[in-house]
Amino acid sequence: MQRRDFLKASVAASAVALSTSAFAGITTQPIDSRKPSKIAFPEKKPLITYSDRPPLLESPRETFSRSITPNDEFFVRWHMPDIPTYIDTEAYRISINGLVEKELSISLKELKNDFEQVEVTSVLQCGGNSRSAFKPIAGGIQWGSGAMGCAKWKGVRLSDILNRAGIKKDAQWIGFNGSEKAIYYETPNFVREMKLDELDDHVIVAYEMNGEDLPYLNGFPVRLIIPGHYSDSWVKMLSNITVTKEYQSLFFMDIAYRVPDNATESETPEKRFKTTKPIAIMNVKSVIGYPTNETVVYHNSHVVVRGVAWDDGHGIKEVLVSIDGGKTWNTSILEKDVDRYAFRGFRFSFKPTTYGKVTIMAKAINRLGEEQPLAENVLWNHGGYKYNGIDTVTIEVV
Amino acid sequence: MKKIIILAIVAVSALFAQVNEAVEVPYISYEIKMGKGFETVDANCLMCHSFGYIINQGPQSKDFWYKKTIKMIEHFKAPITKEDTVIITDYLFQHYGNGKLK
C-alpha cells in the first residue's frame, strides 16, 4: 500500500470508527428508505430490487397492511443465476427416489388428481429478513423487513407422497432439489435436507398460491411449504426428492443459514462462536404496514395503524401498540385467526393530539408468552439472521 | 348449465400455467463505480451474479470482501486466480468498503 493510500484509508477508518463505535454489536431499525424499482419483474408489480441475477425482490412496507400478501407483491429470493423461465406443464415430473420401495415420477396432473388436496395459510420469511438492522453490518443482502409474505398454499402433503413411494426402514433424511442452476458445472446444487422425524403433516408440495398458479419467480410449478420454518428450505421448482440414510454434507446446509449454537444464538464480531446450528423455526415478530415513515396526517384526525404479526405456529396472543415511542402500550384489535402459521392482522386506531413527529411501535406476544425485544436488544450474529426487534414508524402530524 | 361450463373451464385451465410461455427476467443496470480492477470484477464476478448482489451487501471490511471472494472460489467453484482475488478485494474495499481492514 502506498503512503498516500494508507493515509486515505486511515482517515476513512477513523471516520467510520467515530460514527459506529457507540453502536458496535448493537442493532437498530432495519433500513426502510428504499423504493420499488421502476422496472417490474414477470408477474410482479415493481418491487424493491436488489439483484436481477439471481432475482432478489423485496415487498415495500405498505404490503403488510394486509394479512394475505398478493402474489404480485410477494418477495423473491433465488440462489443461482440460471433459473428456468419456461416450464412444460405436461412434461414436468417430480422424482421420488433413494431409500423407497417404489420410485415415483409424479406429473402435475397426478399431483392434482391422485392425492388428497390440502391447504395451509403460512408465512414465508427469509432468515435474513431485516438483516440491515444489524450493526456492524452482517454479511448478506441488506434486506429491510419485506423479505417475507403470507399466502394460502394448496397442494399435497409430502408425507402422502412419501407413503405412496414407501419409505424403507433405514431412511433418515430427505433431500430436496430445485431446478435452479449455477453457471459452473462444479458449483454445488441448491439442495436442502430435512430430517425424516421432523416431517409433519403441515409440510406440503404446493402448486397453488392464493388460488392461482405460483408465479414463476415464487417457484412455479411446485414448491415445498414448511410452515413455521424460515424459507431457506422451501425449495422452489421442486424437481427431485431423495430419501437417504446418511446426511449428505452440502454447502447450503453446512455453511449457509446458520446461527451460533448457544442459548441466545448470538456472538460478537470480535469473538465469533465456534459452533453453529440451522436457523430453523421463526421467532415472534410483527411489522407495521401503515402508516409508514413518510406518512403525514392531520392533527386530531383518525389514524388506523395496521400490521401483521406471526411466530412459528404457536400463534399470536396479542399485539401491543405504542404511540408515544414506547412509554405506554395499548392493546390492538386482532383479526380472525385464519391459521396458526399465518400472518395475524392487527389494527389500532387513535387521534394524534400533538403536532410534529409521533413514533408508533408494535410489539407482538405469542401464546407461549414470548415477546419481541426492542431493536437495540436484539443480539448480533454474523449472518444477520432472525432479527425480530419491535418495529417503529415515525409519522408527522400537521 | 352455465355454471357447469364455468367449472369445466376452471378444471382444465388448472393444468396450464398462468403465463403460458417463457418469462423474461429484466436486466437491471446498477450504478457501478469505475476504477482500477473493475475489469477483473467484470470478468470474474459478473459471470455468475449481478452487480446488485455485490453492492447490496452493504459497505464492508477488507477482510469481509476477501473472504467473500474466497467463498466464491471454495464453495461455488469460481475459477478466480490468486492475482485476481487480490485485485477484486482491493476494488471492492476501495469502492464498497467501510474503511476497516477487519
Interface residues (C-beta under 8 A of the other chain):
Chain A: A9 A12 A13 S14 A15 V16 A17 S37 I39 A40 F41 P42 E43 T49 Y50 S51 D52 R53 P54 P55 L56 P81 I83 T85 Y86 I87 T89 E90 L108 K109 K112 S132 P136 I137 G139 G140 I141 Q142 A182 I183 Y184 E186 T187 P188 E212 D213 P215 Y216 L217 F220 P221 F251 I255
Chain B: A14 L15 F16 A17 Q18 V19 E21 A22 V23 E24 V25 P26 Y27 I28 M47 C48 H49 S50 G52 Y53 N56 Q57 G58 P59 Q60 F64 K68 H75 F76 K77 A78 P79 G97 N98 G99 K100 L101
